[in-house]
């Protein structure tokens, strides 16, 4: 069995629906690519769910109580469920109220992972792919400031069709140029200070 199939079987064995299990798995794919040894040095986060701080310490204690290490995949699955039925029970209640992989992925991200939300679409896409019997093969791309400004302005655009597309491209270029100018101005002021 693979880490994905082990996780899905574990979660379904605990009573989650296939859609809910896929939502959790979509998050795990984005967090760690199902690697229980995945380590984020900057945050000190480890494992399937990238536990950090006090939650990582709790994982270490829990794994030790089982006679295992914090990177043991079974210990991590069991710890995740331990949290979901304990300190993270509100996340489990919200997860159980979902009916689609997309809903489950979004809820698990918001309530259990508590991420910035920047990769929520990827989590949802991964959950949908897993529910369909596949694995998400996308990439995580963070939008640049130009994209954010361009998208915000685009939402105000009354044009449609090709005119809107041309206008959107122009706005994104303008947004990127504005962002670059702000960086240059900031750098000049930083150097002079």
MARVEXDREN-872059 format. One record per residue (C-alpha): residue number from 1; residue in one letter; x, y, z. Coordinates in Angstrom, 2 decimals. Example, Ala and Ser with C-alpha at 12.3 -4.5 7.8 and 13.67 -1.06 7.14 Angstrom:
<recs>
<1,a,<12.30,-4.50,7.80>>,
<2,s,<13.67,-1.06,7.14>>,
</recs>
This chain:
<recs>
<1,x,<0.00,0.00,0.00>>,
<2,x,<1.06,3.58,-0.53>>,
<3,x,<1.00,6.41,2.01>>,
<4,x,<-2.08,7.80,0.25>>,
<5,x,<-4.02,4.54,0.28>>,
<6,x,<-2.99,3.89,3.90>>,
<7,x,<-4.26,7.34,4.92>>,
<8,x,<-7.55,6.93,3.04>>,
<9,x,<-8.14,3.46,4.54>>,
<10,x,<-7.32,4.76,8.03>>,
<11,x,<-9.72,7.72,7.77>>,
<12,x,<-12.54,5.65,6.27>>,
<13,x,<-11.98,3.11,9.05>>,
<14,x,<-12.63,5.92,11.53>>,
<15,x,<-15.99,6.62,9.90>>,
<16,x,<-15.23,9.43,7.46>>,
<17,x,<-16.85,9.27,4.04>>,
<18,x,<-14.73,8.81,0.93>>,
<19,x,<-15.22,12.52,0.11>>,
<20,x,<-14.16,13.63,3.59>>,
<21,x,<-11.11,11.33,3.54>>,
<22,x,<-10.15,12.74,0.12>>,
<23,x,<-10.42,16.28,1.52>>,
<24,x,<-7.99,15.43,4.30>>,
<25,x,<-5.68,13.63,1.86>>,
<26,x,<-5.71,16.63,-0.51>>,
<27,x,<-4.38,18.75,2.34>>,
<28,x,<-1.74,16.18,3.25>>,
<29,x,<-0.59,16.03,-0.36>>,
<30,x,<-0.05,19.78,-0.42>>,
<31,x,<1.49,19.91,3.07>>,
<32,x,<3.98,17.06,2.67>>,
<33,x,<3.36,15.03,-0.52>>,
<34,x,<2.49,12.14,1.86>>,
<35,x,<6.05,12.13,3.19>>,
<36,x,<6.05,11.58,6.97>>,
<37,x,<9.65,12.85,7.07>>,
<38,x,<8.89,16.10,5.21>>,
<39,x,<10.58,18.90,7.13>>,
<40,x,<10.19,22.65,6.81>>,
<41,x,<13.40,23.97,8.33>>,
<42,x,<12.19,27.58,8.41>>,
<43,x,<9.12,26.75,10.52>>,
<44,x,<10.43,23.64,12.26>>,
<45,x,<7.40,21.79,10.90>>,
<46,x,<7.42,18.07,10.23>>,
<47,x,<5.34,15.25,8.85>>,
<48,x,<2.13,14.69,6.96>>,
<49,x,<0.38,17.75,8.39>>,
<50,x,<3.55,19.81,8.99>>,
<51,x,<3.06,19.99,12.75>>,
<52,x,<5.05,22.76,14.40>>,
<53,x,<5.55,24.32,17.80>>,
<54,x,<3.42,22.87,20.56>>,
<55,x,<1.62,20.57,18.16>>,
<56,x,<4.94,19.08,17.05>>,
<57,x,<5.93,18.58,20.68>>,
<58,x,<2.60,16.83,21.26>>,
<59,x,<3.26,14.62,18.21>>,
<60,x,<6.67,13.70,19.61>>,
<61,x,<5.17,12.75,22.99>>,
<62,x,<2.34,10.80,21.36>>,
<63,x,<4.70,8.88,19.07>>,
<64,x,<7.03,8.11,22.00>>,
<65,x,<4.05,6.71,23.95>>,
<66,x,<3.60,4.25,21.07>>,
<67,x,<7.31,3.43,21.05>>,
<68,x,<7.76,5.16,17.69>>,
<69,x,<9.40,8.26,16.26>>,
<70,x,<7.63,11.43,15.17>>,
<71,x,<8.30,10.49,11.53>>,
<72,x,<6.52,7.12,11.77>>,
<73,x,<3.56,7.25,9.32>>,
<74,x,<1.23,5.19,11.49>>,
<75,x,<2.03,7.32,14.55>>,
<76,x,<1.24,10.44,12.49>>,
<77,x,<-2.10,9.05,11.28>>,
<78,x,<-3.02,8.08,14.82>>,
<79,x,<-1.88,11.46,16.18>>,
<80,x,<-3.97,13.27,13.58>>,
<81,x,<-7.02,11.31,14.74>>,
<82,x,<-6.06,11.89,18.38>>,
<83,x,<-6.11,15.64,17.70>>,
<84,x,<-9.35,15.42,15.71>>,
<85,x,<-11.11,13.65,18.56>>,
<86,x,<-9.52,15.87,21.21>>,
<87,x,<-8.09,19.37,20.91>>,
<88,x,<-9.22,19.68,17.26>>,
<89,x,<-12.73,18.24,17.72>>,
<90,x,<-14.34,21.35,16.23>>,
<91,x,<-12.38,20.66,13.03>>,
<92,x,<-13.69,17.09,12.98>>,
<93,x,<-17.28,18.29,13.51>>,
<94,x,<-16.93,20.75,10.62>>,
<95,x,<-15.30,18.07,8.45>>,
<96,x,<-18.12,15.61,9.14>>,
<97,x,<-20.65,18.25,8.00>>,
<98,x,<-19.13,18.29,4.48>>,
<99,x,<-20.37,16.23,1.55>>,
<100,x,<-17.86,16.85,-1.25>>,
<101,x,<-14.07,16.52,-1.47>>,
<102,x,<-13.81,20.25,-2.20>>,
<103,x,<-15.82,21.22,0.89>>,
<104,x,<-13.84,18.76,3.02>>,
<105,x,<-10.51,20.09,1.74>>,
<106,x,<-11.47,23.71,2.41>>,
<107,x,<-12.80,22.95,5.90>>,
<108,x,<-9.78,20.85,6.85>>,
<109,x,<-7.48,23.62,5.65>>,
<110,x,<-9.39,26.31,7.56>>,
<111,x,<-10.11,24.43,10.78>>,
<112,x,<-7.28,21.91,11.20>>,
<113,x,<-4.30,23.12,9.16>>,
<114,x,<-5.16,26.80,9.63>>,
<115,x,<-2.97,27.80,6.69>>,
<116,x,<-2.81,31.22,5.10>>,
<117,x,<-5.27,29.99,2.48>>,
<118,x,<-2.83,30.74,-0.33>>,
<119,x,<-2.82,27.12,-1.49>>,
<120,x,<-6.48,26.37,-0.81>>,
<121,x,<-7.30,25.93,-4.50>>,
<122,x,<-4.45,23.42,-4.82>>,
<123,x,<-5.76,21.55,-1.75>>,
<124,x,<-9.23,21.40,-3.31>>,
<125,x,<-7.84,20.32,-6.69>>,
<126,x,<-5.79,17.61,-4.99>>,
<127,x,<-8.83,16.38,-3.03>>,
<128,x,<-10.93,16.21,-6.19>>,
<129,x,<-8.17,14.31,-8.03>>,
<130,x,<-7.81,11.84,-5.14>>,
<131,x,<-11.58,11.32,-4.97>>,
<132,x,<-11.50,10.51,-8.70>>,
<133,x,<-8.85,7.85,-8.14>>,
<134,x,<-5.89,9.95,-9.18>>,
<135,x,<-3.24,12.12,-7.61>>,
<136,x,<-2.97,15.87,-8.14>>,
<137,x,<-0.02,16.74,-10.36>>,
<138,x,<-0.30,20.51,-10.28>>,
<139,x,<2.21,23.01,-8.98>>,
<140,x,<1.94,25.50,-6.19>>,
<141,x,<2.29,28.98,-7.56>>,
<142,x,<1.94,32.01,-5.36>>,
<143,x,<0.41,34.96,-7.20>>,
<144,x,<2.70,37.94,-7.54>>,
<145,x,<1.70,41.43,-6.48>>,
<146,x,<1.05,42.33,-10.12>>,
<147,x,<-1.39,39.41,-10.42>>,
<148,x,<-3.19,40.45,-7.23>>,
<149,x,<-3.51,44.09,-8.33>>,
<150,x,<-4.50,43.06,-11.86>>,
<151,x,<-7.13,40.61,-10.57>>,
<152,x,<-8.58,43.19,-8.22>>,
<153,x,<-8.87,45.74,-11.01>>,
<154,x,<-10.20,43.09,-13.39>>,
<155,x,<-13.14,42.42,-11.08>>,
<156,x,<-14.19,46.04,-11.61>>,
<157,x,<-13.92,45.79,-15.41>>,
<158,x,<-17.30,46.23,-17.22>>,
<159,x,<-15.93,44.91,-20.56>>,
<160,x,<-16.56,41.39,-21.87>>,
<161,x,<-15.06,38.90,-24.34>>,
<162,x,<-11.78,39.65,-26.06>>,
<163,x,<-11.89,43.30,-24.95>>,
<164,x,<-11.97,42.23,-21.32>>,
<165,x,<-9.12,39.74,-21.91>>,
<166,x,<-6.96,42.43,-23.55>>,
<167,x,<-7.80,44.87,-20.77>>,
<168,x,<-6.99,42.27,-18.10>>,
<169,x,<-3.55,41.60,-19.60>>,
<170,x,<-2.86,45.32,-19.69>>,
<171,x,<-3.95,45.72,-16.07>>,
<172,x,<-1.72,42.86,-14.93>>,
<173,x,<1.25,44.41,-16.73>>,
<174,x,<0.44,47.76,-15.12>>,
<175,x,<0.09,46.07,-11.73>>,
<176,x,<3.47,44.38,-12.16>>,
<177,x,<5.11,47.64,-13.17>>,
<178,x,<3.56,49.38,-10.17>>,
<179,x,<4.85,46.66,-7.85>>,
<180,x,<8.34,46.93,-9.34>>,
<181,x,<8.30,50.72,-8.93>>,
<182,x,<7.27,50.34,-5.27>>,
<183,x,<10.18,47.95,-4.68>>,
<184,x,<12.64,50.36,-6.30>>,
<185,x,<11.31,53.31,-4.28>>,
<186,x,<11.47,51.23,-1.11>>,
<187,x,<15.05,50.16,-1.87>>,
<188,x,<16.14,53.77,-2.55>>,
<189,x,<14.62,54.97,0.72>>,
<190,x,<16.16,52.05,2.60>>,
<191,x,<19.61,52.81,1.21>>,
<192,x,<19.36,56.52,2.06>>,
<193,x,<18.11,55.96,5.61>>,
</recs>
